[in-house]
Amino acid sequence: MYSYHLLVLGPEIKIFLIVVSISGPLAILGLLFLLKQIQLKTPERIRWR
């Protein structure tokens, strides 16, 4: 079933939602990658539980 709420939004808002939905998960993955790199260099700084 298609959501009709997205049909009434302006094109700028649709583009913003697409950009945020792509860049958000990429930012989280980048942060995890950065933390893994820090852990490899200095394991005592990062504690995974």
PyMOL Python script that loads the backbone (N, CA, C, O; Angstrom):
from pymol import cmd

cmd.read_pdbstr("""\
ATOM      1  N   MET A   1       0.844  -1.178   0.000  1.00  0.00           N
ATOM      2  CA  MET A   1       0.000   0.000   0.000  1.00  0.00           C
ATOM      3  C   MET A   1       0.892   1.245   0.000  1.00  0.00           C
ATOM      4  O   MET A   1       1.852   1.332   0.766  1.00  0.00           O
ATOM      5  N   TYR A   2       0.574   2.176  -0.842  1.00  0.00           N
ATOM      6  CA  TYR A   2       1.382   3.380  -1.012  1.00  0.00           C
ATOM      7  C   TYR A   2       0.897   4.462  -0.054  1.00  0.00           C
ATOM      8  O   TYR A   2      -0.304   4.646   0.146  1.00  0.00           O
ATOM      9  N   SER A   3       1.858   5.172   0.531  1.00  0.00           N
ATOM     10  CA  SER A   3       1.522   6.247   1.455  1.00  0.00           C
ATOM     11  C   SER A   3       1.214   7.517   0.671  1.00  0.00           C
ATOM     12  O   SER A   3       2.075   8.026  -0.047  1.00  0.00           O
ATOM     13  N   TYR A   4       0.002   8.027   0.801  1.00  0.00           N
ATOM     14  CA  TYR A   4      -0.402   9.217   0.063  1.00  0.00           C
ATOM     15  C   TYR A   4       0.103  10.508   0.707  1.00  0.00           C
ATOM     16  O   TYR A   4      -0.020  11.578   0.111  1.00  0.00           O
ATOM     17  N   HIS A   5       0.657  10.427   1.891  1.00  0.00           N
ATOM     18  CA  HIS A   5       1.184  11.616   2.549  1.00  0.00           C
ATOM     19  C   HIS A   5       2.404  12.155   1.822  1.00  0.00           C
ATOM     20  O   HIS A   5       2.658  13.359   1.846  1.00  0.00           O
ATOM     21  N   LEU A   6       3.160  11.280   1.178  1.00  0.00           N
ATOM     22  CA  LEU A   6       4.349  11.731   0.462  1.00  0.00           C
ATOM     23  C   LEU A   6       4.003  12.423  -0.860  1.00  0.00           C
ATOM     24  O   LEU A   6       4.819  13.171  -1.399  1.00  0.00           O
ATOM     25  N   LEU A   7       2.814  12.180  -1.378  1.00  0.00           N
ATOM     26  CA  LEU A   7       2.433  12.780  -2.651  1.00  0.00           C
ATOM     27  C   LEU A   7       2.186  14.284  -2.530  1.00  0.00           C
ATOM     28  O   LEU A   7       2.372  15.018  -3.500  1.00  0.00           O
ATOM     29  N   VAL A   8       1.774  14.743  -1.368  1.00  0.00           N
ATOM     30  CA  VAL A   8       1.434  16.154  -1.216  1.00  0.00           C
ATOM     31  C   VAL A   8       2.621  17.003  -0.772  1.00  0.00           C
ATOM     32  O   VAL A   8       2.503  18.224  -0.665  1.00  0.00           O
ATOM     33  N   LEU A   9       3.754  16.372  -0.515  1.00  0.00           N
ATOM     34  CA  LEU A   9       4.929  17.132  -0.099  1.00  0.00           C
ATOM     35  C   LEU A   9       5.571  17.822  -1.300  1.00  0.00           C
ATOM     36  O   LEU A   9       5.463  17.356  -2.435  1.00  0.00           O
ATOM     37  N   GLY A  10       6.230  18.926  -1.031  1.00  0.00           N
ATOM     38  CA  GLY A  10       6.941  19.643  -2.081  1.00  0.00           C
ATOM     39  C   GLY A  10       8.185  18.896  -2.508  1.00  0.00           C
ATOM     40  O   GLY A  10       8.672  18.032  -1.778  1.00  0.00           O
ATOM     41  N   PRO A  11       8.709  19.218  -3.688  1.00  0.00           N
ATOM     42  CA  PRO A  11       9.893  18.505  -4.184  1.00  0.00           C
ATOM     43  C   PRO A  11      11.132  18.735  -3.326  1.00  0.00           C
ATOM     44  O   PRO A  11      11.988  17.855  -3.230  1.00  0.00           O
ATOM     45  N   GLU A  12      11.239  19.916  -2.697  1.00  0.00           N
ATOM     46  CA  GLU A  12      12.398  20.171  -1.838  1.00  0.00           C
ATOM     47  C   GLU A  12      12.386  19.273  -0.620  1.00  0.00           C
ATOM     48  O   GLU A  12      13.432  18.785  -0.190  1.00  0.00           O
ATOM     49  N   ILE A  13      11.210  19.055  -0.065  1.00  0.00           N
ATOM     50  CA  ILE A  13      11.101  18.200   1.123  1.00  0.00           C
ATOM     51  C   ILE A  13      11.363  16.749   0.749  1.00  0.00           C
ATOM     52  O   ILE A  13      11.979  16.016   1.522  1.00  0.00           O
ATOM     53  N   LYS A  14      10.908  16.325  -0.414  1.00  0.00           N
ATOM     54  CA  LYS A  14      11.170  14.955  -0.860  1.00  0.00           C
ATOM     55  C   LYS A  14      12.670  14.727  -1.045  1.00  0.00           C
ATOM     56  O   LYS A  14      13.199  13.688  -0.650  1.00  0.00           O
ATOM     57  N   ILE A  15      13.351  15.701  -1.647  1.00  0.00           N
ATOM     58  CA  ILE A  15      14.800  15.574  -1.839  1.00  0.00           C
ATOM     59  C   ILE A  15      15.507  15.547  -0.488  1.00  0.00           C
ATOM     60  O   ILE A  15      16.443  14.772  -0.293  1.00  0.00           O
ATOM     61  N   PHE A  16      15.064  16.386   0.443  1.00  0.00           N
ATOM     62  CA  PHE A  16      15.657  16.397   1.774  1.00  0.00           C
ATOM     63  C   PHE A  16      15.482  15.046   2.461  1.00  0.00           C
ATOM     64  O   PHE A  16      16.420  14.540   3.077  1.00  0.00           O
ATOM     65  N   LEU A  17      14.301  14.465   2.361  1.00  0.00           N
ATOM     66  CA  LEU A  17      14.050  13.164   2.994  1.00  0.00           C
ATOM     67  C   LEU A  17      14.905  12.068   2.376  1.00  0.00           C
ATOM     68  O   LEU A  17      15.378  11.177   3.081  1.00  0.00           O
ATOM     69  N   ILE A  18      15.103  12.126   1.079  1.00  0.00           N
ATOM     70  CA  ILE A  18      15.954  11.130   0.414  1.00  0.00           C
ATOM     71  C   ILE A  18      17.399  11.278   0.861  1.00  0.00           C
ATOM     72  O   ILE A  18      18.063  10.288   1.169  1.00  0.00           O
ATOM     73  N   VAL A  19      17.888  12.517   0.899  1.00  0.00           N
ATOM     74  CA  VAL A  19      19.281  12.760   1.306  1.00  0.00           C
ATOM     75  C   VAL A  19      19.505  12.325   2.749  1.00  0.00           C
ATOM     76  O   VAL A  19      20.520  11.699   3.057  1.00  0.00           O
ATOM     77  N   VAL A  20      18.566  12.651   3.637  1.00  0.00           N
ATOM     78  CA  VAL A  20      18.709  12.277   5.041  1.00  0.00           C
ATOM     79  C   VAL A  20      18.629  10.764   5.212  1.00  0.00           C
ATOM     80  O   VAL A  20      19.363  10.198   6.022  1.00  0.00           O
ATOM     81  N   SER A  21      17.751  10.100   4.464  1.00  0.00           N
ATOM     82  CA  SER A  21      17.614   8.652   4.609  1.00  0.00           C
ATOM     83  C   SER A  21      18.844   7.914   4.096  1.00  0.00           C
ATOM     84  O   SER A  21      19.086   6.775   4.495  1.00  0.00           O
ATOM     85  N   ILE A  22      19.618   8.537   3.227  1.00  0.00           N
ATOM     86  CA  ILE A  22      20.854   7.912   2.735  1.00  0.00           C
ATOM     87  C   ILE A  22      22.048   8.299   3.607  1.00  0.00           C
ATOM     88  O   ILE A  22      22.858   7.443   3.960  1.00  0.00           O
ATOM     89  N   SER A  23      22.161   9.576   3.953  1.00  0.00           N
ATOM     90  CA  SER A  23      23.345  10.030   4.688  1.00  0.00           C
ATOM     91  C   SER A  23      23.320   9.639   6.159  1.00  0.00           C
ATOM     92  O   SER A  23      24.382   9.508   6.767  1.00  0.00           O
ATOM     93  N   GLY A  24      22.149   9.450   6.750  1.00  0.00           N
ATOM     94  CA  GLY A  24      22.065   9.061   8.156  1.00  0.00           C
ATOM     95  C   GLY A  24      22.730   7.717   8.442  1.00  0.00           C
ATOM     96  O   GLY A  24      23.633   7.642   9.275  1.00  0.00           O
ATOM     97  N   PRO A  25      22.295   6.652   7.759  1.00  0.00           N
ATOM     98  CA  PRO A  25      22.960   5.360   7.983  1.00  0.00           C
ATOM     99  C   PRO A  25      24.438   5.356   7.591  1.00  0.00           C
ATOM    100  O   PRO A  25      25.244   4.671   8.221  1.00  0.00           O
ATOM    101  N   LEU A  26      24.795   6.118   6.553  1.00  0.00           N
ATOM    102  CA  LEU A  26      26.209   6.192   6.177  1.00  0.00           C
ATOM    103  C   LEU A  26      27.037   6.861   7.262  1.00  0.00           C
ATOM    104  O   LEU A  26      28.181   6.476   7.498  1.00  0.00           O
ATOM    105  N   ALA A  27      26.468   7.859   7.922  1.00  0.00           N
ATOM    106  CA  ALA A  27      27.183   8.529   9.009  1.00  0.00           C
ATOM    107  C   ALA A  27      27.378   7.579  10.189  1.00  0.00           C
ATOM    108  O   ALA A  27      28.439   7.575  10.813  1.00  0.00           O
ATOM    109  N   ILE A  28      26.371   6.786  10.494  1.00  0.00           N
ATOM    110  CA  ILE A  28      26.493   5.818  11.594  1.00  0.00           C
ATOM    111  C   ILE A  28      27.547   4.767  11.259  1.00  0.00           C
ATOM    112  O   ILE A  28      28.358   4.410  12.114  1.00  0.00           O
ATOM    113  N   LEU A  29      27.543   4.269  10.026  1.00  0.00           N
ATOM    114  CA  LEU A  29      28.558   3.294   9.624  1.00  0.00           C
ATOM    115  C   LEU A  29      29.960   3.906   9.654  1.00  0.00           C
ATOM    116  O   LEU A  29      30.920   3.241  10.043  1.00  0.00           O
ATOM    117  N   GLY A  30      30.076   5.155   9.248  1.00  0.00           N
ATOM    118  CA  GLY A  30      31.364   5.836   9.300  1.00  0.00           C
ATOM    119  C   GLY A  30      31.867   5.988  10.723  1.00  0.00           C
ATOM    120  O   GLY A  30      33.059   5.830  10.983  1.00  0.00           O
ATOM    121  N   LEU A  31      30.968   6.291  11.639  1.00  0.00           N
ATOM    122  CA  LEU A  31      31.344   6.416  13.046  1.00  0.00           C
ATOM    123  C   LEU A  31      31.804   5.077  13.605  1.00  0.00           C
ATOM    124  O   LEU A  31      32.795   5.019  14.332  1.00  0.00           O
ATOM    125  N   LEU A  32      31.098   4.002  13.274  1.00  0.00           N
ATOM    126  CA  LEU A  32      31.523   2.675  13.737  1.00  0.00           C
ATOM    127  C   LEU A  32      32.879   2.294  13.148  1.00  0.00           C
ATOM    128  O   LEU A  32      33.715   1.712  13.838  1.00  0.00           O
ATOM    129  N   PHE A  33      33.098   2.621  11.877  1.00  0.00           N
ATOM    130  CA  PHE A  33      34.390   2.339  11.257  1.00  0.00           C
ATOM    131  C   PHE A  33      35.503   3.122  11.942  1.00  0.00           C
ATOM    132  O   PHE A  33      36.584   2.585  12.185  1.00  0.00           O
ATOM    133  N   LEU A  34      35.243   4.389  12.254  1.00  0.00           N
ATOM    134  CA  LEU A  34      36.232   5.210  12.949  1.00  0.00           C
ATOM    135  C   LEU A  34      36.546   4.643  14.329  1.00  0.00           C
ATOM    136  O   LEU A  34      37.710   4.607  14.728  1.00  0.00           O
ATOM    137  N   LEU A  35      35.529   4.203  15.061  1.00  0.00           N
ATOM    138  CA  LEU A  35      35.762   3.624  16.377  1.00  0.00           C
ATOM    139  C   LEU A  35      36.548   2.319  16.295  1.00  0.00           C
ATOM    140  O   LEU A  35      37.380   2.038  17.158  1.00  0.00           O
ATOM    141  N   LYS A  36      36.289   1.525  15.261  1.00  0.00           N
ATOM    142  CA  LYS A  36      37.057   0.290  15.081  1.00  0.00           C
ATOM    143  C   LYS A  36      38.527   0.604  14.794  1.00  0.00           C
ATOM    144  O   LYS A  36      39.418  -0.100  15.270  1.00  0.00           O
ATOM    145  N   GLN A  37      38.778   1.657  14.018  1.00  0.00           N
ATOM    146  CA  GLN A  37      40.160   2.038  13.731  1.00  0.00           C
ATOM    147  C   GLN A  37      40.874   2.532  14.990  1.00  0.00           C
ATOM    148  O   GLN A  37      42.049   2.230  15.196  1.00  0.00           O
ATOM    149  N   ILE A  38      40.176   3.282  15.821  1.00  0.00           N
ATOM    150  CA  ILE A  38      40.759   3.734  17.088  1.00  0.00           C
ATOM    151  C   ILE A  38      41.033   2.539  17.981  1.00  0.00           C
ATOM    152  O   ILE A  38      42.053   2.495  18.669  1.00  0.00           O
ATOM    153  N   GLN A  39      40.124   1.563  17.973  1.00  0.00           N
ATOM    154  CA  GLN A  39      40.305   0.379  18.811  1.00  0.00           C
ATOM    155  C   GLN A  39      41.536  -0.414  18.380  1.00  0.00           C
ATOM    156  O   GLN A  39      42.237  -0.972  19.224  1.00  0.00           O
ATOM    157  N   LEU A  40      41.805  -0.470  17.080  1.00  0.00           N
ATOM    158  CA  LEU A  40      42.978  -1.207  16.612  1.00  0.00           C
ATOM    159  C   LEU A  40      44.276  -0.533  17.041  1.00  0.00           C
ATOM    160  O   LEU A  40      45.258  -1.204  17.357  1.00  0.00           O
ATOM    161  N   LYS A  41      44.274   0.803  17.048  1.00  0.00           N
ATOM    162  CA  LYS A  41      45.494   1.536  17.425  1.00  0.00           C
ATOM    163  C   LYS A  41      45.701   1.548  18.934  1.00  0.00           C
ATOM    164  O   LYS A  41      46.801   1.271  19.412  1.00  0.00           O
ATOM    165  N   THR A  42      44.659   1.865  19.681  1.00  0.00           N
ATOM    166  CA  THR A  42      44.735   1.919  21.139  1.00  0.00           C
ATOM    167  C   THR A  42      43.512   1.222  21.732  1.00  0.00           C
ATOM    168  O   THR A  42      42.479   1.859  21.941  1.00  0.00           O
ATOM    169  N   PRO A  43      43.618  -0.078  22.005  1.00  0.00           N
ATOM    170  CA  PRO A  43      42.458  -0.845  22.467  1.00  0.00           C
ATOM    171  C   PRO A  43      41.930  -0.408  23.834  1.00  0.00           C
ATOM    172  O   PRO A  43      40.766  -0.659  24.145  1.00  0.00           O
ATOM    173  N   GLU A  44      42.746   0.229  24.643  1.00  0.00           N
ATOM    174  CA  GLU A  44      42.274   0.601  25.979  1.00  0.00           C
ATOM    175  C   GLU A  44      41.331   1.808  25.938  1.00  0.00           C
ATOM    176  O   GLU A  44      40.659   2.084  26.932  1.00  0.00           O
ATOM    177  N   ARG A  45      41.264   2.527  24.826  1.00  0.00           N
ATOM    178  CA  ARG A  45      40.392   3.710  24.734  1.00  0.00           C
ATOM    179  C   ARG A  45      38.942   3.354  24.431  1.00  0.00           C
ATOM    180  O   ARG A  45      38.035   4.085  24.829  1.00  0.00           O
ATOM    181  N   ILE A  46      38.706   2.242  23.733  1.00  0.00           N
ATOM    182  CA  ILE A  46      37.353   1.849  23.327  1.00  0.00           C
ATOM    183  C   ILE A  46      36.990   0.550  24.025  1.00  0.00           C
ATOM    184  O   ILE A  46      37.731  -0.432  23.973  1.00  0.00           O
ATOM    185  N   ARG A  47      35.837   0.564  24.679  1.00  0.00           N
ATOM    186  CA  ARG A  47      35.331  -0.653  25.345  1.00  0.00           C
ATOM    187  C   ARG A  47      33.995  -1.026  24.727  1.00  0.00           C
ATOM    188  O   ARG A  47      33.023  -0.282  24.856  1.00  0.00           O
ATOM    189  N   TRP A  48      33.936  -2.178  24.051  1.00  0.00           N
ATOM    190  CA  TRP A  48      32.689  -2.675  23.476  1.00  0.00           C
ATOM    191  C   TRP A  48      32.045  -3.607  24.496  1.00  0.00           C
ATOM    192  O   TRP A  48      32.714  -4.468  25.068  1.00  0.00           O
ATOM    193  N   ARG A  49      30.785  -3.439  24.715  1.00  0.00           N
ATOM    194  CA  ARG A  49      30.087  -4.333  25.652  1.00  0.00           C
ATOM    195  C   ARG A  49      28.942  -5.005  24.978  1.00  0.00           C
ATOM    196  O   ARG A  49      28.234  -5.794  25.603  1.00  0.00           O
TER     197      ARG A  49
END
""", "prot")
cmd.dss("prot")
cmd.show_as("cartoon", "prot")
cmd.util.cbc("prot")
cmd.orient("prot")
